[in-house]
Amino acid sequence: MSRNKPVVVVGLMGSGKSRAGRLIAEALGLPFSDSDPFLKKRYGGSAAQIAARDGADTLHRYEADHVLHELAGEPEVIAAAASTVEDPRVREALGKAFVLWVDAPDEVLAQRMKSSDHRPDFDPAAMRARREPYFREVANLRCDVGTMLPEQVRDATLREMGLPGDDRH
């Protein structure tokens, strides 16, 4: 596998997609795209603001547009909103990327989301029940961020991609 393949980081809210994605992008020398800045720039609000203003279905469509838009360009590392795996167009497009699934126990995710400005109605168990089959379908690698540091996730991803990792951690 080469550095010229896009990497998409998927997982539930609070799993550390952005942190892992930034580290992987830095290691690969690729640009990084996160759904939150994309939504603010293109649609004028955060995920929570868009959900309140336009509804969850519209938010999910915008989040899918983020992944599809970024995959259509030059290779980069993309932190994808959890909802995107529910869209069949996104799942099909992910076939051309290396997909990392960052996961953690529901208790860890719930704790992380307590201090977040994302939607307050986050129920990890319900989201997992709905999205885990899709994560399993698209992922090339699953990392448990409940037991792994972000740097370990980066290194595991690079190794799985056949690239040298930084094993100092």
Disulfide bonds with the S-S distance in Angstrom:
none
